[in-house]
Amino acid sequence: MTTGSNPEPPRFNQFASDNYAGICPEAWRAMDDANHGFEPSYGDDAWTERACTSIRKVFETDCQVFFVFNGTAANSLALASLCRSYHSVICHELAHVETDECGAPEFFSNGTKILHIPGPGGKLDLSATEQAILRRTDIHYPKPRVLSLTQSTELGTVYTPDEIGAAGILARRYGLRVHMDGARFANAVVASGVSPATLTWKAGVDVICLGGAKNGMAIGEAVVFFNRELADEFEYRCKQAGQLASKMRFISAPWIGMLEGGTWLRNAAHANRLARILADELEQIPGVRLMSPCQANAVFTEMSARTTAALHAAGWHFYSFIGTGGARFMCSWQTSEDDVRKLVAAVRAAAR
Ligand SMILES: *Cc1c(COP(=O)(O)O)cnc(C)c1O
């Protein structure tokens, strides 16, 4: 597990995504720890058992846990388990399940329709959500069955426990279930300062897709069912979708490394802190405006096309088509204060 005599690659100037980062030392070490001798395959091993226990401790409840390879599979299979083919899922118009999963939720649920609605700051607007639920109740319309929330959101904002609770109450009133896309759930936990339980099942969330990769792992997301009935036969969905790892211990063990010593929250706190610094600095630059409040590890700015082009030409990698346009700068566990300083200087120069 060494890089031998390979030369250090040049530092890559990027704020493109938190998945540009490497594997954090704690996740890497846990994978190494699991790499001794033989272990049963397909999740019947001690590492997977311990990782499930860690997740139950984090959420303070006896949830059902499944490990899959990525977020698209986690979301799609979770949604498929909450719906029948004639149902619909209500989500924000910028939700990953709508804009970034290439129709996988519809595919894995055999036709469940995604209904997307607007809302400020990447959050579901609950009165618009209620209208979407009530718009039609006849047999010709796909029956709303799930509310899907992303926490933290695609625009780097964070739902408060009260907002999630209100969504949960609305969902219950109309017999809907609540799915949470938690690709950046750690960032939301740190930002809101309340327990993972308060942000999920205590507020009415039935299932969360808990992100590992963007938090510092190599691979993997956990599908966590608080409503255990909904997890019935979920293992068959995973297998059929090619999401049952045979050497499961190598995708489950890193969760132990992330969760048991609190690394998942430290990584998120670091990323959030640097995003805050970046937002505060960028806001000072004439011609640069924050597009949505920086509450987690993303900074969305509006700046001129000339400034964006100059930054790209100077070798900076970041997305300018995600969310509502503008430039998105993501911080990760691996982003350094020096990276932030360099980007700020580059934006200042480009905006001149
Ligand atoms: C990154 C991300 C995912 C997971 O994407 P994969 O590339 O499929 O792992 C899910 N939801 C959100 C909001 C994300 O940003």
The ligand as a MOL file (V3000), in Angstrom:
LIG
                    3D

  0  0  0     0  0            999 V3000
M  V30 BEGIN CTAB
M  V30 COUNTS 15 15 0 0 0
M  V30 BEGIN ATOM
M  V30 1 C -22.9460 12.8610 -5.7750 0
M  V30 2 C -24.3740 12.7710 -5.4150 0
M  V30 3 C -25.0290 11.5320 -5.3920 0
M  V30 4 C -24.3580 10.2160 -5.7450 0
M  V30 5 O -23.9210 10.1360 -7.0340 0
M  V30 6 P -23.1390 8.8850 -7.6290 0
M  V30 7 O -22.2200 9.4770 -8.6070 0
M  V30 8 O -24.1520 8.0040 -8.2460 0
M  V30 9 O -22.4440 8.1930 -6.5050 0
M  V30 10 C -26.3610 11.5000 -4.9880 0
M  V30 11 N -26.9990 12.6300 -4.6350 0
M  V30 12 C -26.3990 13.8230 -4.6430 0
M  V30 13 C -27.1530 15.0420 -4.2120 0
M  V30 14 C -25.0640 13.9450 -5.0470 0
M  V30 15 O -24.4810 15.1390 -5.0660 0
M  V30 END ATOM
M  V30 BEGIN BOND
M  V30 1 1 1 2
M  V30 2 1 2 3
M  V30 3 2 2 14
M  V30 4 1 3 4
M  V30 5 2 3 10
M  V30 6 1 4 5
M  V30 7 1 5 6
M  V30 8 2 6 7
M  V30 9 1 6 8
M  V30 10 1 6 9
M  V30 11 1 10 11
M  V30 12 2 11 12
M  V30 13 1 12 13
M  V30 14 1 12 14
M  V30 15 1 14 15
M  V30 END BOND
M  V30 END CTAB
M  END
